[in-house]
Amino acid sequence: MPTGQSMLSSLKSNKSIALDKSKRFKKTLGGYGKNRKPEYDFPKAKPELLEQIRLKAKKDYKRKQLLYSAFFLILFSVVIYTVYF
């Protein structure tokens, strides 16, 4: 049974050679510590800016819905036309 022993010794040596993957990301911003808080510096948004963003998002959504509706209306009319003629 030398193959069994050689497999075990091979696994053991590979395990000892392998890189320690738990230490790779310890120096990143969040870290692994439970007490560490990520450091973010978000600017304070003014109500006027938030209102502008909200109105722009609504306008973009309405425009997108109009384009989708027009596309499907045209597609539906083409399908109906090809079915009857």
N, CA, C and O atoms as CSV, one atom per row, in Angstrom:
chain,resi,resn,atom,element,x,y,z
A,1,MET,N,N,0.792,-1.187,0.000
A,1,MET,CA,C,0.000,0.000,0.000
A,1,MET,C,C,0.845,1.266,0.000
A,1,MET,O,O,0.544,2.205,0.737
A,2,PRO,N,N,1.866,1.309,-0.788
A,2,PRO,CA,C,2.682,2.513,-0.829
A,2,PRO,C,C,1.949,3.689,-1.485
A,2,PRO,O,O,2.251,4.849,-1.205
A,3,THR,N,N,0.997,3.383,-2.348
A,3,THR,CA,C,0.301,4.487,-3.016
A,3,THR,C,C,-0.533,5.279,-2.025
A,3,THR,O,O,-0.624,6.501,-2.139
A,4,GLY,N,N,-1.144,4.611,-1.055
A,4,GLY,CA,C,-1.934,5.314,-0.048
A,4,GLY,C,C,-1.075,6.218,0.805
A,4,GLY,O,O,-1.456,7.352,1.096
A,5,GLN,N,N,0.080,5.725,1.208
A,5,GLN,CA,C,0.976,6.541,2.026
A,5,GLN,C,C,1.552,7.692,1.218
A,5,GLN,O,O,1.727,8.798,1.730
A,6,SER,N,N,1.843,7.426,-0.044
A,6,SER,CA,C,2.406,8.506,-0.860
A,6,SER,C,C,1.352,9.595,-1.108
A,6,SER,O,O,1.674,10.782,-1.165
A,7,MET,N,N,0.095,9.172,-1.253
A,7,MET,CA,C,-0.961,10.176,-1.436
A,7,MET,C,C,-1.106,11.032,-0.187
A,7,MET,O,O,-1.237,12.253,-0.278
A,8,LEU,N,N,-1.082,10.397,0.976
A,8,LEU,CA,C,-1.216,11.146,2.225
A,8,LEU,C,C,-0.044,12.097,2.428
A,8,LEU,O,O,-0.231,13.244,2.837
A,9,SER,N,N,1.143,11.628,2.147
A,9,SER,CA,C,2.308,12.503,2.317
A,9,SER,C,C,2.277,13.641,1.300
A,9,SER,O,O,2.691,14.760,1.604
A,10,SER,N,N,1.791,13.360,0.103
A,10,SER,CA,C,1.670,14.404,-0.913
A,10,SER,C,C,0.668,15.467,-0.485
A,10,SER,O,O,0.927,16.662,-0.629
A,11,LEU,N,N,-0.473,15.037,0.041
A,11,LEU,CA,C,-1.465,15.995,0.525
A,11,LEU,C,C,-0.921,16.825,1.680
A,11,LEU,O,O,-1.155,18.032,1.741
A,12,LYS,N,N,-0.206,16.197,2.581
A,12,LYS,CA,C,0.352,16.891,3.728
A,12,LYS,C,C,1.374,17.931,3.296
A,12,LYS,O,O,1.392,19.045,3.819
A,13,SER,N,N,2.224,17.569,2.343
A,13,SER,CA,C,3.229,18.526,1.890
A,13,SER,C,C,2.590,19.668,1.100
A,13,SER,O,O,3.023,20.816,1.206
A,14,ASN,N,N,1.571,19.359,0.315
A,14,ASN,CA,C,0.878,20.422,-0.423
A,14,ASN,C,C,0.190,21.393,0.527
A,14,ASN,O,O,0.166,22.600,0.285
A,15,LYS,N,N,-0.370,20.858,1.609
A,15,LYS,CA,C,-1.043,21.703,2.584
A,15,LYS,C,C,-0.047,22.625,3.273
A,15,LYS,O,O,-0.370,23.781,3.550
A,16,SER,N,N,1.132,22.145,3.548
A,16,SER,CA,C,2.129,22.979,4.218
A,16,SER,C,C,2.699,24.031,3.272
A,16,SER,O,O,3.109,25.102,3.720
A,17,ILE,N,N,2.730,23.751,2.002
A,17,ILE,CA,C,3.262,24.689,1.023
A,17,ILE,C,C,2.240,25.765,0.641
A,17,ILE,O,O,2.615,26.878,0.273
A,18,ALA,N,N,0.962,25.433,0.728
A,18,ALA,CA,C,-0.098,26.328,0.261
A,18,ALA,C,C,-0.041,27.681,0.961
A,18,ALA,O,O,0.373,27.785,2.116
A,19,LEU,N,N,-0.466,28.712,0.238
A,19,LEU,CA,C,-0.489,30.064,0.786
A,19,LEU,C,C,-1.582,30.186,1.844
A,19,LEU,O,O,-2.620,29.528,1.768
A,20,ASP,N,N,-1.325,31.036,2.823
A,20,ASP,CA,C,-2.335,31.290,3.845
A,20,ASP,C,C,-3.314,32.320,3.292
A,20,ASP,O,O,-3.000,33.509,3.230
A,21,LYS,N,N,-4.482,31.870,2.896
A,21,LYS,CA,C,-5.444,32.746,2.238
A,21,LYS,C,C,-6.219,33.625,3.206
A,21,LYS,O,O,-6.889,34.564,2.776
A,22,SER,N,N,-6.145,33.348,4.483
A,22,SER,CA,C,-6.889,34.163,5.444
A,22,SER,C,C,-6.230,35.519,5.663
A,22,SER,O,O,-6.888,36.446,6.135
A,23,LYS,N,N,-4.962,35.657,5.337
A,23,LYS,CA,C,-4.261,36.918,5.577
A,23,LYS,C,C,-4.204,37.814,4.345
A,23,LYS,O,O,-3.621,38.897,4.396
A,24,ARG,N,N,-4.786,37.388,3.268
A,24,ARG,CA,C,-4.671,38.159,2.035
A,24,ARG,C,C,-5.368,39.505,2.106
A,24,ARG,O,O,-4.831,40.500,1.618
A,25,PHE,N,N,-6.538,39.560,2.695
A,25,PHE,CA,C,-7.347,40.771,2.641
A,25,PHE,C,C,-7.460,41.481,3.985
A,25,PHE,O,O,-8.383,42.273,4.173
A,26,LYS,N,N,-6.578,41.232,4.896
A,26,LYS,CA,C,-6.680,41.848,6.212
A,26,LYS,C,C,-6.379,43.333,6.184
A,26,LYS,O,O,-6.826,44.059,7.072
A,27,LYS,N,N,-5.645,43.803,5.206
A,27,LYS,CA,C,-5.304,45.214,5.160
A,27,LYS,C,C,-6.270,46.020,4.305
A,27,LYS,O,O,-6.007,47.188,4.018
A,28,THR,N,N,-7.362,45.431,3.901
A,28,THR,CA,C,-8.339,46.181,3.119
A,28,THR,C,C,-9.113,47.105,4.038
A,28,THR,O,O,-8.936,47.073,5.256
A,29,LEU,N,N,-9.968,47.928,3.455
A,29,LEU,CA,C,-10.632,48.999,4.191
A,29,LEU,C,C,-11.502,48.475,5.328
A,29,LEU,O,O,-11.434,49.012,6.434
A,30,GLY,N,N,-12.301,47.465,5.101
A,30,GLY,CA,C,-13.197,46.980,6.138
A,30,GLY,C,C,-12.507,46.067,7.110
A,30,GLY,O,O,-12.794,46.102,8.307
A,31,GLY,N,N,-11.606,45.250,6.622
A,31,GLY,CA,C,-10.914,44.308,7.470
A,31,GLY,C,C,-11.844,43.230,7.990
A,31,GLY,O,O,-12.994,43.123,7.563
A,32,TYR,N,N,-11.345,42.454,8.892
A,32,TYR,CA,C,-12.123,41.376,9.469
A,32,TYR,C,C,-12.583,41.687,10.885
A,32,TYR,O,O,-13.387,40.944,11.448
A,33,GLY,N,N,-12.096,42.751,11.459
A,33,GLY,CA,C,-12.444,43.047,12.842
A,33,GLY,C,C,-13.902,43.448,12.985
A,33,GLY,O,O,-14.453,44.130,12.120
A,34,LYS,N,N,-14.525,43.026,14.073
A,34,LYS,CA,C,-15.929,43.367,14.299
A,34,LYS,C,C,-16.083,44.826,14.690
A,34,LYS,O,O,-17.134,45.423,14.454
A,35,ASN,N,N,-15.071,45.397,15.273
A,35,ASN,CA,C,-15.161,46.772,15.752
A,35,ASN,C,C,-14.811,47.794,14.684
A,35,ASN,O,O,-15.090,48.981,14.850
A,36,ARG,N,N,-14.214,47.357,13.607
A,36,ARG,CA,C,-13.809,48.305,12.566
A,36,ARG,C,C,-15.003,48.739,11.753
A,36,ARG,O,O,-15.829,47.923,11.346
A,37,LYS,N,N,-15.084,50.034,11.522
A,37,LYS,CA,C,-16.165,50.610,10.737
A,37,LYS,C,C,-15.563,51.132,9.436
A,37,LYS,O,O,-14.542,51.819,9.471
A,38,PRO,N,N,-16.165,50.825,8.297
A,38,PRO,CA,C,-15.630,51.373,7.043
A,38,PRO,C,C,-15.693,52.896,7.058
A,38,PRO,O,O,-16.645,53.491,7.562
A,39,GLU,N,N,-14.680,53.498,6.506
A,39,GLU,CA,C,-14.601,54.948,6.515
A,39,GLU,C,C,-15.081,55.488,5.182
A,39,GLU,O,O,-14.403,55.359,4.162
A,40,TYR,N,N,-16.257,56.095,5.204
A,40,TYR,CA,C,-16.820,56.712,4.012
A,40,TYR,C,C,-16.991,58.199,4.291
A,40,TYR,O,O,-17.305,58.608,5.409
A,41,ASP,N,N,-16.778,58.986,3.263
A,41,ASP,CA,C,-16.947,60.429,3.406
A,41,ASP,C,C,-17.924,60.898,2.338
A,41,ASP,O,O,-17.524,61.445,1.311
A,42,PHE,N,N,-19.210,60.677,2.593
A,42,PHE,CA,C,-20.233,61.087,1.639
A,42,PHE,C,C,-20.564,62.553,1.840
A,42,PHE,O,O,-20.701,63.006,2.976
A,43,PRO,N,N,-20.696,63.305,0.749
A,43,PRO,CA,C,-21.103,64.703,0.899
A,43,PRO,C,C,-22.583,64.781,1.258
A,43,PRO,O,O,-23.369,63.908,0.890
A,44,LYS,N,N,-22.948,65.824,1.972
A,44,LYS,CA,C,-24.349,66.031,2.339
A,44,LYS,C,C,-25.092,66.590,1.132
A,44,LYS,O,O,-24.654,67.569,0.528
A,45,ALA,N,N,-26.210,65.972,0.781
A,45,ALA,CA,C,-26.995,66.406,-0.373
A,45,ALA,C,C,-28.038,67.417,0.086
A,45,ALA,O,O,-28.700,67.231,1.108
A,46,LYS,N,N,-28.170,68.483,-0.683
A,46,LYS,CA,C,-29.160,69.506,-0.377
A,46,LYS,C,C,-30.518,69.039,-0.897
A,46,LYS,O,O,-30.579,68.270,-1.857
A,47,PRO,N,N,-31.601,69.492,-0.278
A,47,PRO,CA,C,-32.939,69.083,-0.734
A,47,PRO,C,C,-33.219,69.468,-2.189
A,47,PRO,O,O,-33.918,68.745,-2.898
A,48,GLU,N,N,-32.679,70.595,-2.631
A,48,GLU,CA,C,-32.902,71.015,-4.019
A,48,GLU,C,C,-32.270,70.021,-4.991
A,48,GLU,O,O,-32.857,69.676,-6.017
A,49,LEU,N,N,-31.067,69.571,-4.651
A,49,LEU,CA,C,-30.370,68.605,-5.505
A,49,LEU,C,C,-31.121,67.276,-5.540
A,49,LEU,O,O,-31.236,66.651,-6.594
A,50,LEU,N,N,-31.625,66.852,-4.398
A,50,LEU,CA,C,-32.397,65.613,-4.357
A,50,LEU,C,C,-33.675,65.729,-5.182
A,50,LEU,O,O,-34.079,64.778,-5.850
A,51,GLU,N,N,-34.304,66.890,-5.132
A,51,GLU,CA,C,-35.523,67.106,-5.931
A,51,GLU,C,C,-35.197,67.066,-7.423
A,51,GLU,O,O,-35.950,66.485,-8.205
A,52,GLN,N,N,-34.093,67.673,-7.820
A,52,GLN,CA,C,-33.691,67.636,-9.226
A,52,GLN,C,C,-33.418,66.212,-9.676
A,52,GLN,O,O,-33.813,65.825,-10.776
A,53,ILE,N,N,-32.756,65.435,-8.851
A,53,ILE,CA,C,-32.465,64.046,-9.192
A,53,ILE,C,C,-33.754,63.255,-9.327
A,53,ILE,O,O,-33.896,62.443,-10.241
A,54,ARG,N,N,-34.705,63.492,-8.409
A,54,ARG,CA,C,-35.977,62.776,-8.457
A,54,ARG,C,C,-36.754,63.122,-9.720
A,54,ARG,O,O,-37.303,62.231,-10.367
A,55,LEU,N,N,-36.809,64.407,-10.084
A,55,LEU,CA,C,-37.534,64.825,-11.286
A,55,LEU,C,C,-36.875,64.278,-12.552
A,55,LEU,O,O,-37.565,63.876,-13.489
A,56,LYS,N,N,-35.557,64.262,-12.579
A,56,LYS,CA,C,-34.846,63.719,-13.738
A,56,LYS,C,C,-35.107,62.220,-13.875
A,56,LYS,O,O,-35.295,61.719,-14.983
A,57,ALA,N,N,-35.117,61.512,-12.757
A,57,ALA,CA,C,-35.392,60.072,-12.800
A,57,ALA,C,C,-36.810,59.806,-13.292
A,57,ALA,O,O,-37.033,58.886,-14.079
A,58,LYS,N,N,-37.767,60.604,-12.833
A,58,LYS,CA,C,-39.153,60.446,-13.304
A,58,LYS,C,C,-39.261,60.722,-14.800
A,58,LYS,O,O,-39.944,59.996,-15.524
A,59,LYS,N,N,-38.587,61.771,-15.258
A,59,LYS,CA,C,-38.627,62.136,-16.670
A,59,LYS,C,C,-38.016,61.030,-17.528
A,59,LYS,O,O,-38.564,60.675,-18.572
A,60,ASP,N,N,-36.885,60.488,-17.090
A,60,ASP,CA,C,-36.243,59.399,-17.826
A,60,ASP,C,C,-37.129,58.157,-17.862
A,60,ASP,O,O,-37.215,57.479,-18.885
A,61,TYR,N,N,-37.790,57.862,-16.739
A,61,TYR,CA,C,-38.671,56.692,-16.675
A,61,TYR,C,C,-39.852,56.855,-17.633
A,61,TYR,O,O,-40.208,55.915,-18.344
A,62,LYS,N,N,-40.461,58.042,-17.654
A,62,LYS,CA,C,-41.598,58.284,-18.561
A,62,LYS,C,C,-41.155,58.166,-20.019
A,62,LYS,O,O,-41.872,57.600,-20.844
A,63,ARG,N,N,-39.980,58.697,-20.334
A,63,ARG,CA,C,-39.482,58.631,-21.707
A,63,ARG,C,C,-39.219,57.176,-22.111
A,63,ARG,O,O,-39.547,56.771,-23.226
A,64,LYS,N,N,-38.636,56.407,-21.218
A,64,LYS,CA,C,-38.352,55.011,-21.505
A,64,LYS,C,C,-39.652,54.228,-21.706
A,64,LYS,O,O,-39.743,53.402,-22.615
A,65,GLN,N,N,-40.650,54.483,-20.868
A,65,GLN,CA,C,-41.937,53.803,-21.003
A,65,GLN,C,C,-42.605,54.165,-22.331
A,65,GLN,O,O,-43.205,53.303,-22.973
A,66,LEU,N,N,-42.510,55.414,-22.743
A,66,LEU,CA,C,-43.083,55.840,-24.018
A,66,LEU,C,C,-42.399,55.122,-25.184
A,66,LEU,O,O,-43.069,54.667,-26.111
A,67,LEU,N,N,-41.079,55.020,-25.141
A,67,LEU,CA,C,-40.353,54.326,-26.199
A,67,LEU,C,C,-40.711,52.845,-26.249
A,67,LEU,O,O,-40.897,52.292,-27.334
A,68,TYR,N,N,-40.811,52.200,-25.097
A,68,TYR,CA,C,-41.189,50.788,-25.067
A,68,TYR,C,C,-42.601,50.584,-25.596
A,68,TYR,O,O,-42.856,49.641,-26.344
A,69,SER,N,N,-43.514,51.462,-25.211
A,69,SER,CA,C,-44.898,51.344,-25.675
A,69,SER,C,C,-44.976,51.513,-27.186
A,69,SER,O,O,-45.668,50.753,-27.864
A,70,ALA,N,N,-44.266,52.509,-27.718
A,70,ALA,CA,C,-44.273,52.740,-29.160
A,70,ALA,C,C,-43.662,51.540,-29.891
A,70,ALA,O,O,-44.187,51.113,-30.919
A,71,PHE,N,N,-42.577,51.004,-29.380
A,71,PHE,CA,C,-41.931,49.861,-30.016
A,71,PHE,C,C,-42.867,48.660,-30.067
A,71,PHE,O,O,-43.006,48.024,-31.112
A,72,PHE,N,N,-43.509,48.348,-28.948
A,72,PHE,CA,C,-44.394,47.186,-28.931
A,72,PHE,C,C,-45.659,47.412,-29.745
A,72,PHE,O,O,-46.204,46.460,-30.303
A,73,LEU,N,N,-46.140,48.650,-29.826
A,73,LEU,CA,C,-47.297,48.952,-30.669
A,73,LEU,C,C,-46.954,48.737,-32.140
A,73,LEU,O,O,-47.739,48.149,-32.884
A,74,ILE,N,N,-45.795,49.210,-32.553
A,74,ILE,CA,C,-45.358,49.010,-33.931
A,74,ILE,C,C,-45.131,47.527,-34.213
A,74,ILE,O,O,-45.549,47.018,-35.253
A,75,LEU,N,N,-44.481,46.850,-33.303
A,75,LEU,CA,C,-44.239,45.415,-33.468
A,75,LEU,C,C,-45.554,44.642,-33.556
A,75,LEU,O,O,-45.699,43.758,-34.400
A,76,PHE,N,N,-46.497,44.968,-32.697
A,76,PHE,CA,C,-47.793,44.293,-32.704
A,76,PHE,C,C,-48.531,44.550,-34.010
A,76,PHE,O,O,-49.129,43.628,-34.566
A,77,SER,N,N,-48.503,45.785,-34.513
A,77,SER,CA,C,-49.194,46.094,-35.764
A,77,SER,C,C,-48.534,45.379,-36.949
A,77,SER,O,O,-49.233,44.960,-37.872
A,78,VAL,N,N,-47.220,45.232,-36.944
A,78,VAL,CA,C,-46.525,44.504,-38.006
A,78,VAL,C,C,-46.916,43.030,-37.966
A,78,VAL,O,O,-47.142,42.421,-39.011
A,79,VAL,N,N,-46.996,42.458,-36.779
A,79,VAL,CA,C,-47.383,41.048,-36.654
A,79,VAL,C,C,-48.814,40.847,-37.131
A,79,VAL,O,O,-49.091,39.888,-37.851
A,80,ILE,N,N,-49.726,41.728,-36.747
A,80,ILE,CA,C,-51.124,41.626,-37.189
A,80,ILE,C,C,-51.201,41.771,-38.697
A,80,ILE,O,O,-51.937,41.034,-39.353
A,81,TYR,N,N,-50.453,42.709,-39.254
A,81,TYR,CA,C,-50.460,42.927,-40.712
A,81,TYR,C,C,-49.964,41.669,-41.440
A,81,TYR,O,O,-50.558,41.274,-42.443
A,82,THR,N,N,-48.897,41.040,-40.957
A,82,THR,CA,C,-48.368,39.861,-41.629
A,82,THR,C,C,-49.301,38.661,-41.481
A,82,THR,O,O,-49.338,37.804,-42.363
A,83,VAL,N,N,-50.041,38.585,-40.401
A,83,VAL,CA,C,-50.950,37.455,-40.205
A,83,VAL,C,C,-52.139,37.554,-41.154
A,83,VAL,O,O,-52.539,36.542,-41.729
A,84,TYR,N,N,-52.714,38.733,-41.336
A,84,TYR,CA,C,-53.896,38.889,-42.174
A,84,TYR,C,C,-53.584,39.051,-43.657
A,84,TYR,O,O,-54.458,38.800,-44.488
A,85,PHE,N,N,-52.390,39.454,-44.013
A,85,PHE,CA,C,-52.090,39.656,-45.459
A,85,PHE,C,C,-50.973,38.795,-45.843
A,85,PHE,O,O,-50.558,38.803,-47.002
